[in-house]
Amino acid sequence: RSMPVLIAPCGIDCAVCDAYIATQTNNADLKQKLADNFKKQFGKDISFAELDCDGCPSEGRHIGFCAQCAIRSCAFGKGYATCAECSDFPCEKGSFIWTANSQSKATLEALKKG
């Protein structure tokens, strides 16, 4: 399959992210599922507006915690689209996401190879 257009700096494919899909398709049921999961995992209520996302690389809306992501800030601060462009990849900053989502690390490794 070809590489998706919206790859987050950490390697997550925005095109398969539930927050992105729910926002782009205006899917209230999926947003409710996301809000319920957030409440269950973190014990906090999150509004539908905080779940709005136009994809990490976009200038648009970003899901609340992604907008404040240290990986995103680091990569964009260095002028990189993804961590694959960084000579420090893989680094400690991304280790938690790459452990939880091995596909995102594989995506970055593929990008790095060119």
GIMOVEN-V985114 format. One record per pair of residues at least 24 apart in sequence whose ideal C-beta (glycine too) atoms are under 10 Angstrom apart, sorted by the first residue. I is the first residue (numbers start at 1). J is the second residue. D is the distance in whole Angstrom. If there is no record, write none. Layout:
I:J:D / I:J:D
This chain:
3:107:8 / 3:110:7 / 3:111:7 / 4:55:10 / 4:107:9 / 5:55:8 / 5:57:8 / 6:53:10 / 6:54:9 / 6:55:4 / 6:56:7 / 6:57:6 / 6:58:7 / 7:55:9 / 7:56:8 / 7:57:7 / 7:81:8 / 7:82:6 / 7:83:10 / 7:84:9 / 7:104:9 / 7:107:6 / 7:108:8 / 7:111:7 / 8:55:8 / 8:56:4 / 8:57:7 / 8:62:10 / 8:66:8 / 8:69:8 / 8:71:8 / 8:72:7 / 8:75:9 / 8:81:9 / 8:82:7 / 8:83:9 / 8:97:9 / 8:104:8 / 8:107:9 / 8:108:10 / 9:56:7 / 9:57:8 / 9:69:8 / 9:71:5 / 9:72:5 / 9:73:9 / 9:74:8 / 9:75:4 / 9:76:7 / 9:78:10 / 9:80:7 / 9:81:7 / 9:82:5 / 9:83:5 / 9:84:9 / 9:85:9 / 9:86:9 / 9:93:10 / 9:94:8 / 9:97:10 / 9:104:10 / 9:108:9 / 10:56:8 / 10:66:9 / 10:69:8 / 10:70:10 / 10:71:5 / 10:72:7 / 10:74:10 / 10:75:8 / 10:82:8 / 10:83:6 / 10:93:9 / 10:94:6 / 10:96:10 / 10:97:5 / 10:98:8 / 10:101:8 / 10:104:6 / 10:105:9 / 10:107:9 / 10:108:8 / 11:71:9 / 11:82:6 / 11:83:7 / 11:84:7 / 11:89:10 / 11:90:10 / 11:94:8 / 11:97:8 / 11:98:7 / 11:101:8 / 11:102:10 / 11:103:8 / 11:104:3 / 11:105:6 / 11:106:8 / 11:107:4 / 11:108:4 / 11:109:8 / 11:110:9 / 11:111:8 / 12:55:10 / 12:56:7 / 12:66:9 / 12:71:10 / 12:82:10 / 12:97:7 / 12:101:6 / 12:103:8 / 12:104:5 / 12:107:8 / 12:108:10 / 13:55:10 / 13:101:10 / 13:103:8 / 13:104:8 / 13:107:6 / 14:53:8 / 14:54:9 / 14:55:4 / 14:56:6 / 14:57:7 / 14:58:8 / 14:66:10 / 15:55:8 / 16:103:9 / 17:53:7 / 17:55:8 / 17:56:9 / 17:63:8 / 17:66:9 / 18:51:9 / 18:53:9 / 18:63:10 / 19:50:10 / 19:51:5 / 19:52:8 / 19:53:4 / 19:54:10 / 19:55:10 / 19:61:10 / 19:62:9 / 19:63:5 / 19:64:10 / 19:66:8 / 20:51:10 / 20:52:9 / 20:53:5 / 20:54:7 / 20:55:6 / 20:56:9 / 20:58:9 / 20:61:10 / 20:62:10 / 20:63:8 / 20:66:10 / 21:53:9 / 22:48:9 / 22:51:7 / 22:52:8 / 22:53:8 / 22:63:10 / 23:48:9 / 23:51:7 / 23:52:5 / 23:53:5 / 23:54:7 / 23:55:9 / 23:60:9 / 23:61:7 / 23:63:8 / 24:52:10 / 24:53:8 / 24:54:8 / 24:55:9 / 34:63:9 / 38:63:10 / 38:64:9 / 38:65:9 / 56:81:10 / 56:82:9 / 57:81:6 / 57:82:8 / 69:93:10 / 69:94:10 / 69:97:9 / 70:94:9 / 71:96:9 / 71:97:7 / 71:98:10 / 81:111:9 / 82:107:8 / 82:108:6 / 82:111:6 / 82:112:9 / 83:108:6 / 83:111:9 / 83:112:9 / 84:108:4 / 84:109:7 / 84:110:8 / 84:111:4 / 84:112:4 / 84:113:9 / 84:114:9 / 85:111:8 / 85:112:8 / 86:112:9
